[in-house]
Amino acid sequence: MTQQSHPTKPSMKSKILALLEDGEWHVCNELINYGLSYRNRIAELRAEGHDIQSMKDGKRPTYKYKLHKPVQFYDNEQDLQQYKLNLPY
């Protein structure tokens, strides 16, 4: 008898990281869709080395989060031009 492999479900932590990878701010109301312990998952991601920034969301008692991506430098003009072609504007 052989065991069937079952696809694994993405973890809450990987779902949160996927959301934050766009580099935009996300309010806690978005993150809570991934579970009530989203702050613990953010702490785990930070412990793994991800630079996740947080900021109070205006006068409301909530926070917003984003993944800071380091600036990428290009060694040659061709790579820089390819980057510019992929900009969303």
mmCIF file as gemmi writes it, N, C-alpha and C atoms, coordinates in Angstrom:
data_model
loop_
_atom_site.group_PDB
_atom_site.id
_atom_site.type_symbol
_atom_site.label_atom_id
_atom_site.label_alt_id
_atom_site.label_comp_id
_atom_site.label_asym_id
_atom_site.label_entity_id
_atom_site.label_seq_id
_atom_site.pdbx_PDB_ins_code
_atom_site.Cartn_x
_atom_site.Cartn_y
_atom_site.Cartn_z
_atom_site.occupancy
_atom_site.B_iso_or_equiv
_atom_site.pdbx_formal_charge
_atom_site.auth_seq_id
_atom_site.auth_asym_id
_atom_site.pdbx_PDB_model_num
ATOM 1 N N . MET Axp A 1 ? 0.847 -1.172 0 1 0 ? 1 A 1
ATOM 2 C CA . MET Axp A 1 ? 0 0 0 1 0 ? 1 A 1
ATOM 3 C C . MET Axp A 1 ? 0.898 1.242 0 1 0 ? 1 A 1
ATOM 4 N N . THR Axp A 2 ? 0.62 2.154 -0.904 1 0 ? 2 A 1
ATOM 5 C CA . THR Axp A 2 ? 1.419 3.38 -0.961 1 0 ? 2 A 1
ATOM 6 C C . THR Axp A 2 ? 0.655 4.527 -0.332 1 0 ? 2 A 1
ATOM 7 N N . GLN Axp A 3 ? 1.425 5.424 0.24 1 0 ? 3 A 1
ATOM 8 C CA . GLN Axp A 3 ? 0.804 6.6 0.833 1 0 ? 3 A 1
ATOM 9 C C . GLN Axp A 3 ? 0.593 7.648 -0.235 1 0 ? 3 A 1
ATOM 10 N N . GLN Axp A 4 ? -0.572 8.28 -0.201 1 0 ? 4 A 1
ATOM 11 C CA . GLN Axp A 4 ? -0.837 9.37 -1.12 1 0 ? 4 A 1
ATOM 12 C C . GLN Axp A 4 ? -0.3 10.649 -0.505 1 0 ? 4 A 1
ATOM 13 N N . SER Axp A 5 ? 0.325 11.459 -1.326 1 0 ? 5 A 1
ATOM 14 C CA . SER Axp A 5 ? 0.795 12.736 -0.801 1 0 ? 5 A 1
ATOM 15 C C . SER Axp A 5 ? -0.327 13.759 -0.918 1 0 ? 5 A 1
ATOM 16 N N . HIS Axp A 6 ? -0.504 14.482 0.135 1 0 ? 6 A 1
ATOM 17 C CA . HIS Axp A 6 ? -1.53 15.513 0.17 1 0 ? 6 A 1
ATOM 18 C C . HIS Axp A 6 ? -0.844 16.864 0.09 1 0 ? 6 A 1
ATOM 19 N N . PRO Axp A 7 ? -1.373 17.742 -0.766 1 0 ? 7 A 1
ATOM 20 C CA . PRO Axp A 7 ? -0.756 19.066 -0.832 1 0 ? 7 A 1
ATOM 21 C C . PRO Axp A 7 ? -0.89 19.761 0.521 1 0 ? 7 A 1
ATOM 22 N N . THR Axp A 8 ? 0.186 20.396 0.927 1 0 ? 8 A 1
ATOM 23 C CA . THR Axp A 8 ? 0.136 21.086 2.211 1 0 ? 8 A 1
ATOM 24 C C . THR Axp A 8 ? -0.493 22.449 2.033 1 0 ? 8 A 1
ATOM 25 N N . LYS Axp A 9 ? -1.219 22.828 3.04 1 0 ? 9 A 1
ATOM 26 C CA . LYS Axp A 9 ? -1.883 24.113 3.052 1 0 ? 9 A 1
ATOM 27 C C . LYS Axp A 9 ? -0.867 25.183 3.429 1 0 ? 9 A 1
ATOM 28 N N . PRO Axp A 10 ? -0.864 26.34 2.738 1 0 ? 10 A 1
ATOM 29 C CA . PRO Axp A 10 ? 0.079 27.386 3.132 1 0 ? 10 A 1
ATOM 30 C C . PRO Axp A 10 ? -0.167 27.821 4.581 1 0 ? 10 A 1
ATOM 31 N N . SER Axp A 11 ? 0.909 28.061 5.288 1 0 ? 11 A 1
ATOM 32 C CA . SER Axp A 11 ? 0.785 28.467 6.683 1 0 ? 11 A 1
ATOM 33 C C . SER Axp A 11 ? 0.324 29.914 6.775 1 0 ? 11 A 1
ATOM 34 N N . MET Axp A 12 ? -0.182 30.292 7.942 1 0 ? 12 A 1
ATOM 35 C CA . MET Axp A 12 ? -0.596 31.662 8.174 1 0 ? 12 A 1
ATOM 36 C C . MET Axp A 12 ? 0.589 32.598 7.968 1 0 ? 12 A 1
ATOM 37 N N . LYS Axp A 13 ? 1.756 32.169 8.427 1 0 ? 13 A 1
ATOM 38 C CA . LYS Axp A 13 ? 2.959 32.989 8.302 1 0 ? 13 A 1
ATOM 39 C C . LYS Axp A 13 ? 3.306 33.221 6.833 1 0 ? 13 A 1
ATOM 40 N N . SER Axp A 14 ? 3.236 32.183 6 1 0 ? 14 A 1
ATOM 41 C CA . SER Axp A 14 ? 3.563 32.349 4.583 1 0 ? 14 A 1
ATOM 42 C C . SER Axp A 14 ? 2.512 33.194 3.868 1 0 ? 14 A 1
ATOM 43 N N . LYS Axp A 15 ? 1.264 33.11 4.279 1 0 ? 15 A 1
ATOM 44 C CA . LYS Axp A 15 ? 0.214 33.94 3.687 1 0 ? 15 A 1
ATOM 45 C C . LYS Axp A 15 ? 0.44 35.411 4.022 1 0 ? 15 A 1
ATOM 46 N N . ILE Axp A 16 ? 0.813 35.68 5.265 1 0 ? 16 A 1
ATOM 47 C CA . ILE Axp A 16 ? 1.075 37.07 5.678 1 0 ? 16 A 1
ATOM 48 C C . ILE Axp A 16 ? 2.279 37.619 4.928 1 0 ? 16 A 1
ATOM 49 N N . LEU Axp A 17 ? 3.337 36.821 4.809 1 0 ? 17 A 1
ATOM 50 C CA . LEU Axp A 17 ? 4.517 37.266 4.079 1 0 ? 17 A 1
ATOM 51 C C . LEU Axp A 17 ? 4.159 37.552 2.623 1 0 ? 17 A 1
ATOM 52 N N . ALA Axp A 18 ? 3.362 36.709 2.01 1 0 ? 18 A 1
ATOM 53 C CA . ALA Axp A 18 ? 2.945 36.922 0.621 1 0 ? 18 A 1
ATOM 54 C C . ALA Axp A 18 ? 2.176 38.236 0.478 1 0 ? 18 A 1
ATOM 55 N N . LEU Axp A 19 ? 1.321 38.532 1.437 1 0 ? 19 A 1
ATOM 56 C CA . LEU Axp A 19 ? 0.564 39.783 1.406 1 0 ? 19 A 1
ATOM 57 C C . LEU Axp A 19 ? 1.504 40.982 1.519 1 0 ? 19 A 1
ATOM 58 N N . LEU Axp A 20 ? 2.457 40.913 2.445 1 0 ? 20 A 1
ATOM 59 C CA . LEU Axp A 20 ? 3.345 42.046 2.699 1 0 ? 20 A 1
ATOM 60 C C . LEU Axp A 20 ? 4.408 42.236 1.626 1 0 ? 20 A 1
ATOM 61 N N . GLU Axp A 21 ? 4.632 41.242 0.798 1 0 ? 21 A 1
ATOM 62 C CA . GLU Axp A 21 ? 5.7 41.332 -0.201 1 0 ? 21 A 1
ATOM 63 C C . GLU Axp A 21 ? 5.469 42.405 -1.255 1 0 ? 21 A 1
ATOM 64 N N . ASP Axp A 22 ? 4.263 42.969 -1.324 1 0 ? 22 A 1
ATOM 65 C CA . ASP Axp A 22 ? 4.046 44.041 -2.3 1 0 ? 22 A 1
ATOM 66 C C . ASP Axp A 22 ? 4.671 45.359 -1.854 1 0 ? 22 A 1
ATOM 67 N N . GLY Axp A 23 ? 5.148 45.418 -0.592 1 0 ? 23 A 1
ATOM 68 C CA . GLY Axp A 23 ? 5.814 46.619 -0.097 1 0 ? 23 A 1
ATOM 69 C C . GLY Axp A 23 ? 4.871 47.747 0.286 1 0 ? 23 A 1
ATOM 70 N N . GLU Axp A 24 ? 3.583 47.498 0.214 1 0 ? 24 A 1
ATOM 71 C CA . GLU Axp A 24 ? 2.583 48.513 0.572 1 0 ? 24 A 1
ATOM 72 C C . GLU Axp A 24 ? 2.186 48.345 2.037 1 0 ? 24 A 1
ATOM 73 N N . TRP Axp A 25 ? 1.574 49.393 2.603 1 0 ? 25 A 1
ATOM 74 C CA . TRP Axp A 25 ? 1.065 49.304 3.967 1 0 ? 25 A 1
ATOM 75 C C . TRP Axp A 25 ? -0.21 48.475 3.986 1 0 ? 25 A 1
ATOM 76 N N . HIS Axp A 26 ? -0.356 47.642 5.019 1 0 ? 26 A 1
ATOM 77 C CA . HIS Axp A 26 ? -1.562 46.829 5.21 1 0 ? 26 A 1
ATOM 78 C C . HIS Axp A 26 ? -2.031 47.007 6.646 1 0 ? 26 A 1
ATOM 79 N N . VAL Axp A 27 ? -3.302 47.373 6.797 1 0 ? 27 A 1
ATOM 80 C CA . VAL Axp A 27 ? -3.854 47.594 8.136 1 0 ? 27 A 1
ATOM 81 C C . VAL Axp A 27 ? -4.159 46.259 8.798 1 0 ? 27 A 1
ATOM 82 N N . CYS Axp A 28 ? -4.251 46.302 10.117 1 0 ? 28 A 1
ATOM 83 C CA . CYS Axp A 28 ? -4.455 45.063 10.871 1 0 ? 28 A 1
ATOM 84 C C . CYS Axp A 28 ? -5.755 44.362 10.479 1 0 ? 28 A 1
ATOM 85 N N . ASN Axp A 29 ? -6.746 45.121 9.994 1 0 ? 29 A 1
ATOM 86 C CA . ASN Axp A 29 ? -8.004 44.488 9.571 1 0 ? 29 A 1
ATOM 87 C C . ASN Axp A 29 ? -7.779 43.525 8.412 1 0 ? 29 A 1
ATOM 88 N N . GLU Axp A 30 ? -6.8 43.812 7.55 1 0 ? 30 A 1
ATOM 89 C CA . GLU Axp A 30 ? -6.466 42.885 6.466 1 0 ? 30 A 1
ATOM 90 C C . GLU Axp A 30 ? -5.771 41.648 7.017 1 0 ? 30 A 1
ATOM 91 N N . LEU Axp A 31 ? -4.849 41.868 7.953 1 0 ? 31 A 1
ATOM 92 C CA . LEU Axp A 31 ? -4.054 40.767 8.491 1 0 ? 31 A 1
ATOM 93 C C . LEU Axp A 31 ? -4.868 39.827 9.366 1 0 ? 31 A 1
ATOM 94 N N . ILE Axp A 32 ? -5.883 40.36 10.003 1 0 ? 32 A 1
ATOM 95 C CA . ILE Axp A 32 ? -6.689 39.524 10.9 1 0 ? 32 A 1
ATOM 96 C C . ILE Axp A 32 ? -7.451 38.461 10.111 1 0 ? 32 A 1
ATOM 97 N N . ASN Axp A 33 ? -7.595 38.668 8.792 1 0 ? 33 A 1
ATOM 98 C CA . ASN Axp A 33 ? -8.228 37.648 7.94 1 0 ? 33 A 1
ATOM 99 C C . ASN Axp A 33 ? -7.42 36.356 7.934 1 0 ? 33 A 1
ATOM 100 N N . TYR Axp A 34 ? -6.133 36.44 8.299 1 0 ? 34 A 1
ATOM 101 C CA . TYR Axp A 34 ? -5.267 35.259 8.333 1 0 ? 34 A 1
ATOM 102 C C . TYR Axp A 34 ? -5.214 34.635 9.721 1 0 ? 34 A 1
ATOM 103 N N . GLY Axp A 35 ? -5.958 35.185 10.662 1 0 ? 35 A 1
ATOM 104 C CA . GLY Axp A 35 ? -6.021 34.614 12.001 1 0 ? 35 A 1
ATOM 105 C C . GLY Axp A 35 ? -5.772 35.668 13.06 1 0 ? 35 A 1
ATOM 106 N N . LEU Axp A 36 ? -6.288 35.395 14.236 1 0 ? 36 A 1
ATOM 107 C CA . LEU Axp A 36 ? -6.177 36.353 15.332 1 0 ? 36 A 1
ATOM 108 C C . LEU Axp A 36 ? -4.752 36.525 15.834 1 0 ? 36 A 1
ATOM 109 N N . SER Axp A 37 ? -3.896 35.564 15.575 1 0 ? 37 A 1
ATOM 110 C CA . SER Axp A 37 ? -2.522 35.656 16.075 1 0 ? 37 A 1
ATOM 111 C C . SER Axp A 37 ? -1.552 36.196 15.018 1 0 ? 37 A 1
ATOM 112 N N . TYR Axp A 38 ? -2.04 37.088 14.159 1 0 ? 38 A 1
ATOM 113 C CA . TYR Axp A 38 ? -1.177 37.627 13.101 1 0 ? 38 A 1
ATOM 114 C C . TYR Axp A 38 ? 0.038 38.352 13.671 1 0 ? 38 A 1
ATOM 115 N N . ARG Axp A 39 ? -0.101 38.981 14.841 1 0 ? 39 A 1
ATOM 116 C CA . ARG Axp A 39 ? 1.056 39.685 15.436 1 0 ? 39 A 1
ATOM 117 C C . ARG Axp A 39 ? 2.152 38.702 15.829 1 0 ? 39 A 1
ATOM 118 N N . ASN Axp A 40 ? 1.779 37.518 16.278 1 0 ? 40 A 1
ATOM 119 C CA . ASN Axp A 40 ? 2.787 36.493 16.589 1 0 ? 40 A 1
ATOM 120 C C . ASN Axp A 40 ? 3.508 36.048 15.325 1 0 ? 40 A 1
ATOM 121 N N . ARG Axp A 41 ? 2.763 35.904 14.211 1 0 ? 41 A 1
ATOM 122 C CA . ARG Axp A 41 ? 3.395 35.499 12.956 1 0 ? 41 A 1
ATOM 123 C C . ARG Axp A 41 ? 4.337 36.59 12.449 1 0 ? 41 A 1
ATOM 124 N N . ILE Axp A 42 ? 3.956 37.855 12.623 1 0 ? 42 A 1
ATOM 125 C CA . ILE Axp A 42 ? 4.838 38.961 12.236 1 0 ? 42 A 1
ATOM 126 C C . ILE Axp A 42 ? 6.11 38.935 13.074 1 0 ? 42 A 1
ATOM 127 N N . ALA Axp A 43 ? 5.979 38.649 14.362 1 0 ? 43 A 1
ATOM 128 C CA . ALA Axp A 43 ? 7.157 38.537 15.237 1 0 ? 43 A 1
ATOM 129 C C . ALA Axp A 43 ? 8.064 37.405 14.763 1 0 ? 43 A 1
ATOM 130 N N . GLU Axp A 44 ? 7.484 36.292 14.348 1 0 ? 44 A 1
ATOM 131 C CA . GLU Axp A 44 ? 8.277 35.167 13.842 1 0 ? 44 A 1
ATOM 132 C C . GLU Axp A 44 ? 8.997 35.55 12.55 1 0 ? 44 A 1
ATOM 133 N N . LEU Axp A 45 ? 8.296 36.254 11.658 1 0 ? 45 A 1
ATOM 134 C CA . LEU Axp A 45 ? 8.919 36.689 10.41 1 0 ? 45 A 1
ATOM 135 C C . LEU Axp A 45 ? 10.07 37.654 10.681 1 0 ? 45 A 1
ATOM 136 N N . ARG Axp A 46 ? 9.889 38.541 11.638 1 0 ? 46 A 1
ATOM 137 C CA . ARG Axp A 46 ? 10.973 39.459 12.012 1 0 ? 46 A 1
ATOM 138 C C . ARG Axp A 46 ? 12.155 38.683 12.578 1 0 ? 46 A 1
ATOM 139 N N . ALA Axp A 47 ? 11.87 37.681 13.387 1 0 ? 47 A 1
ATOM 140 C CA . ALA Axp A 47 ? 12.944 36.864 13.973 1 0 ? 47 A 1
ATOM 141 C C . ALA Axp A 47 ? 13.715 36.113 12.887 1 0 ? 47 A 1
ATOM 142 N N . GLU Axp A 48 ? 13.073 35.828 11.767 1 0 ? 48 A 1
ATOM 143 C CA . GLU Axp A 48 ? 13.729 35.161 10.642 1 0 ? 48 A 1
ATOM 144 C C . GLU Axp A 48 ? 14.525 36.139 9.783 1 0 ? 48 A 1
ATOM 145 N N . GLY Axp A 49 ? 14.438 37.432 10.117 1 0 ? 49 A 1
ATOM 146 C CA . GLY Axp A 49 ? 15.227 38.426 9.395 1 0 ? 49 A 1
ATOM 147 C C . GLY Axp A 49 ? 14.452 39.328 8.455 1 0 ? 49 A 1
ATOM 148 N N . HIS Axp A 50 ? 13.147 39.168 8.364 1 0 ? 50 A 1
ATOM 149 C CA . HIS Axp A 50 ? 12.347 40.036 7.502 1 0 ? 50 A 1
ATOM 150 C C . HIS Axp A 50 ? 12.177 41.391 8.183 1 0 ? 50 A 1
ATOM 151 N N . ASP Axp A 51 ? 12.411 42.452 7.431 1 0 ? 51 A 1
ATOM 152 C CA . ASP Axp A 51 ? 12.306 43.815 7.96 1 0 ? 51 A 1
ATOM 153 C C . ASP Axp A 51 ? 10.873 44.301 7.776 1 0 ? 51 A 1
ATOM 154 N N . ILE Axp A 52 ? 10.032 43.995 8.756 1 0 ? 52 A 1
ATOM 155 C CA . ILE Axp A 52 ? 8.629 44.401 8.705 1 0 ? 52 A 1
ATOM 156 C C . ILE Axp A 52 ? 8.466 45.628 9.584 1 0 ? 52 A 1
ATOM 157 N N . GLN Axp A 53 ? 8.031 46.703 8.949 1 0 ? 53 A 1
ATOM 158 C CA . GLN Axp A 53 ? 7.835 47.962 9.656 1 0 ? 53 A 1
ATOM 159 C C . GLN Axp A 53 ? 6.392 48.065 10.115 1 0 ? 53 A 1
ATOM 160 N N . SER Axp A 54 ? 6.186 48.772 11.214 1 0 ? 54 A 1
ATOM 161 C CA . SER Axp A 54 ? 4.83 49.003 11.695 1 0 ? 54 A 1
ATOM 162 C C . SER Axp A 54 ? 4.687 50.481 12.048 1 0 ? 54 A 1
ATOM 163 N N . MET Axp A 55 ? 3.464 50.958 11.939 1 0 ? 55 A 1
ATOM 164 C CA . MET Axp A 55 ? 3.182 52.353 12.237 1 0 ? 55 A 1
ATOM 165 C C . MET Axp A 55 ? 1.729 52.466 12.681 1 0 ? 55 A 1
ATOM 166 N N . LYS Axp A 56 ? 1.511 53.336 13.648 1 0 ? 56 A 1
ATOM 167 C CA . LYS Axp A 56 ? 0.154 53.575 14.106 1 0 ? 56 A 1
ATOM 168 C C . LYS Axp A 56 ? -0.637 54.183 12.958 1 0 ? 56 A 1
ATOM 169 N N . ASP Axp A 57 ? -1.84 53.709 12.773 1 0 ? 57 A 1
ATOM 170 C CA . ASP Axp A 57 ? -2.681 54.122 11.655 1 0 ? 57 A 1
ATOM 171 C C . ASP Axp A 57 ? -3.503 55.347 12.04 1 0 ? 57 A 1
ATOM 172 N N . GLY Axp A 58 ? -2.897 56.523 11.915 1 0 ? 58 A 1
ATOM 173 C CA . GLY Axp A 58 ? -3.587 57.777 12.23 1 0 ? 58 A 1
ATOM 174 C C . GLY Axp A 58 ? -3.964 57.87 13.694 1 0 ? 58 A 1
ATOM 175 N N . LYS Axp A 59 ? -5.15 58.369 13.957 1 0 ? 59 A 1
ATOM 176 C CA . LYS Axp A 59 ? -5.609 58.54 15.339 1 0 ? 59 A 1
ATOM 177 C C . LYS Axp A 59 ? -6.304 57.286 15.864 1 0 ? 59 A 1
ATOM 178 N N . ARG Axp A 60 ? -6.519 56.331 14.975 1 0 ? 60 A 1
ATOM 179 C CA . ARG Axp A 60 ? -7.187 55.1 15.4 1 0 ? 60 A 1
ATOM 180 C C . ARG Axp A 60 ? -6.225 54.251 16.228 1 0 ? 60 A 1
ATOM 181 N N . PRO Axp A 61 ? -6.744 53.411 17.107 1 0 ? 61 A 1
ATOM 182 C CA . PRO Axp A 61 ? -5.863 52.568 17.931 1 0 ? 61 A 1
ATOM 183 C C . PRO Axp A 61 ? -5.434 51.297 17.208 1 0 ? 61 A 1
ATOM 184 N N . THR Axp A 62 ? -5.142 51.42 15.919 1 0 ? 62 A 1
ATOM 185 C CA . THR Axp A 62 ? -4.717 50.258 15.134 1 0 ? 62 A 1
ATOM 186 C C . THR Axp A 62 ? -3.368 50.546 14.494 1 0 ? 62 A 1
ATOM 187 N N . TYR Axp A 63 ? -2.743 49.497 14.011 1 0 ? 63 A 1
ATOM 188 C CA . TYR Axp A 63 ? -1.446 49.616 13.36 1 0 ? 63 A 1
ATOM 189 C C . TYR Axp A 63 ? -1.519 49.112 11.94 1 0 ? 63 A 1
ATOM 190 N N . LYS Axp A 64 ? -0.572 49.569 11.147 1 0 ? 64 A 1
ATOM 191 C CA . LYS Axp A 64 ? -0.421 49.039 9.797 1 0 ? 64 A 1
ATOM 192 C C . LYS Axp A 64 ? 1.012 48.546 9.651 1 0 ? 64 A 1
ATOM 193 N N . TYR Axp A 65 ? 1.198 47.616 8.727 1 0 ? 65 A 1
ATOM 194 C CA . TYR Axp A 65 ? 2.477 46.923 8.566 1 0 ? 65 A 1
ATOM 195 C C . TYR Axp A 65 ? 2.88 46.892 7.103 1 0 ? 65 A 1
ATOM 196 N N . LYS Axp A 66 ? 4.202 46.878 6.867 1 0 ? 66 A 1
ATOM 197 C CA . LYS Axp A 66 ? 4.701 46.659 5.515 1 0 ? 66 A 1
ATOM 198 C C . LYS Axp A 66 ? 6.078 46.023 5.584 1 0 ? 66 A 1
ATOM 199 N N . LEU Axp A 67 ? 6.407 45.311 4.528 1 0 ? 67 A 1
ATOM 200 C CA . LEU Axp A 67 ? 7.709 44.675 4.415 1 0 ? 67 A 1
ATOM 201 C C . LEU Axp A 67 ? 8.631 45.646 3.703 1 0 ? 67 A 1
ATOM 202 N N . HIS Axp A 68 ? 9.725 46.009 4.366 1 0 ? 68 A 1
ATOM 203 C CA . HIS Axp A 68 ? 10.7 46.914 3.758 1 0 ? 68 A 1
ATOM 204 C C . HIS Axp A 68 ? 11.629 46.094 2.894 1 0 ? 68 A 1
ATOM 205 N N . LYS Axp A 69 ? 11.726 46.491 1.646 1 0 ? 69 A 1
ATOM 206 C CA . LYS Axp A 69 ? 12.637 45.808 0.728 1 0 ? 69 A 1
ATOM 207 C C . LYS Axp A 69 ? 13.859 46.691 0.535 1 0 ? 69 A 1
ATOM 208 N N . PRO Axp A 70 ? 15.034 46.118 0.649 1 0 ? 70 A 1
ATOM 209 C CA . PRO Axp A 70 ? 16.234 46.92 0.447 1 0 ? 70 A 1
ATOM 210 C C . PRO Axp A 70 ? 16.327 47.431 -0.991 1 0 ? 70 A 1
ATOM 211 N N . VAL Axp A 71 ? 16.983 48.554 -1.158 1 0 ? 71 A 1
ATOM 212 C CA . VAL Axp A 71 ? 17.19 49.127 -2.479 1 0 ? 71 A 1
ATOM 213 C C . VAL Axp A 71 ? 18.091 48.201 -3.282 1 0 ? 71 A 1
ATOM 214 N N . GLN Axp A 72 ? 17.715 47.97 -4.506 1 0 ? 72 A 1
ATOM 215 C CA . GLN Axp A 72 ? 18.508 47.1 -5.369 1 0 ? 72 A 1
ATOM 216 C C . GLN Axp A 72 ? 19.356 47.975 -6.287 1 0 ? 72 A 1
ATOM 217 N N . PHE Axp A 73 ? 20.631 47.692 -6.333 1 0 ? 73 A 1
ATOM 218 C CA . PHE Axp A 73 ? 21.54 48.412 -7.211 1 0 ? 73 A 1
ATOM 219 C C . PHE Axp A 73 ? 21.824 47.557 -8.432 1 0 ? 73 A 1
ATOM 220 N N . TYR Axp A 74 ? 22.044 48.207 -9.546 1 0 ? 74 A 1
ATOM 221 C CA . TYR Axp A 74 ? 22.291 47.507 -10.798 1 0 ? 74 A 1
ATOM 222 C C . TYR Axp A 74 ? 23.728 47.739 -11.236 1 0 ? 74 A 1
ATOM 223 N N . ASP Axp A 75 ? 24.386 46.66 -11.624 1 0 ? 75 A 1
ATOM 224 C CA . ASP Axp A 75 ? 25.786 46.73 -12.018 1 0 ? 75 A 1
ATOM 225 C C . ASP Axp A 75 ? 25.974 47.222 -13.445 1 0 ? 75 A 1
ATOM 226 N N . ASN Axp A 76 ? 24.941 47.103 -14.253 1 0 ? 76 A 1
ATOM 227 C CA . ASN Axp A 76 ? 25.118 47.531 -15.64 1 0 ? 76 A 1
ATOM 228 C C . ASN Axp A 76 ? 23.849 48.192 -16.157 1 0 ? 76 A 1
ATOM 229 N N . GLU Axp A 77 ? 24.007 48.919 -17.229 1 0 ? 77 A 1
ATOM 230 C CA . GLU Axp A 77 ? 22.915 49.697 -17.831 1 0 ? 77 A 1
ATOM 231 C C . GLU Axp A 77 ? 21.785 48.801 -18.334 1 0 ? 77 A 1
ATOM 232 N N . GLN Axp A 78 ? 22.104 47.633 -18.852 1 0 ? 78 A 1
ATOM 233 C CA . GLN Axp A 78 ? 21.084 46.73 -19.39 1 0 ? 78 A 1
ATOM 234 C C . GLN Axp A 78 ? 20.123 46.28 -18.29 1 0 ? 78 A 1
ATOM 235 N N . ASP Axp A 79 ? 20.638 45.911 -17.126 1 0 ? 79 A 1
ATOM 236 C CA . ASP Axp A 79 ? 19.769 45.501 -16.021 1 0 ? 79 A 1
ATOM 237 C C . ASP Axp A 79 ? 18.907 46.664 -15.543 1 0 ? 79 A 1
ATOM 238 N N . LEU Axp A 80 ? 19.485 47.857 -15.505 1 0 ? 80 A 1
ATOM 239 C CA . LEU Axp A 80 ? 18.735 49.036 -15.092 1 0 ? 80 A 1
ATOM 240 C C . LEU Axp A 80 ? 17.606 49.317 -16.076 1 0 ? 80 A 1
ATOM 241 N N . GLN Axp A 81 ? 17.873 49.227 -17.357 1 0 ? 81 A 1
ATOM 242 C CA . GLN Axp A 81 ? 16.84 49.469 -18.364 1 0 ? 81 A 1
ATOM 243 C C . GLN Axp A 81 ? 15.727 48.421 -18.272 1 0 ? 81 A 1
ATOM 244 N N . GLN Axp A 82 ? 16.086 47.171 -18.008 1 0 ? 82 A 1
ATOM 245 C CA . GLN Axp A 82 ? 15.078 46.12 -17.849 1 0 ? 82 A 1
ATOM 246 C C . GLN Axp A 82 ? 14.197 46.408 -16.638 1 0 ? 82 A 1
ATOM 247 N N . TYR Axp A 83 ? 14.797 46.885 -15.558 1 0 ? 83 A 1
ATOM 248 C CA . TYR Axp A 83 ? 14.042 47.26 -14.371 1 0 ? 83 A 1
ATOM 249 C C . TYR Axp A 83 ? 13.044 48.366 -14.715 1 0 ? 83 A 1
ATOM 250 N N . LYS Axp A 84 ? 13.497 49.378 -15.42 1 0 ? 84 A 1
ATOM 251 C CA . LYS Axp A 84 ? 12.622 50.505 -15.775 1 0 ? 84 A 1
ATOM 252 C C . LYS Axp A 84 ? 11.46 50.066 -16.644 1 0 ? 84 A 1
ATOM 253 N N . LEU Axp A 85 ? 11.697 49.085 -17.517 1 0 ? 85 A 1
ATOM 254 C CA . LEU Axp A 85 ? 10.622 48.586 -18.374 1 0 ? 85 A 1
ATOM 255 C C . LEU Axp A 85 ? 9.521 47.893 -17.567 1 0 ? 85 A 1
ATOM 256 N N . ASN Axp A 86 ? 9.878 47.357 -16.412 1 0 ? 86 A 1
ATOM 257 C CA . ASN Axp A 86 ? 8.912 46.613 -15.595 1 0 ? 86 A 1
ATOM 258 C C . ASN Axp A 86 ? 8.212 47.469 -14.545 1 0 ? 86 A 1
ATOM 259 N N . LEU Axp A 87 ? 8.484 48.775 -14.519 1 0 ? 87 A 1
ATOM 260 C CA . LEU Axp A 87 ? 7.812 49.652 -13.553 1 0 ? 87 A 1
ATOM 261 C C . LEU Axp A 87 ? 6.335 49.768 -13.895 1 0 ? 87 A 1
ATOM 262 N N . PRO Axp A 88 ? 5.476 49.869 -12.874 1 0 ? 88 A 1
ATOM 263 C CA . PRO Axp A 88 ? 4.017 49.838 -13.114 1 0 ? 88 A 1
ATOM 264 C C . PRO Axp A 88 ? 3.41 51.157 -13.549 1 0 ? 88 A 1
ATOM 265 N N . TYR Axp A 89 ? 4.139 52.064 -14.127 1 0 ? 89 A 1
ATOM 266 C CA . TYR Axp A 89 ? 3.534 53.321 -14.588 1 0 ? 89 A 1
ATOM 267 C C . TYR Axp A 89 ? 3.72 53.527 -16.05 1 0 ? 89 A 1
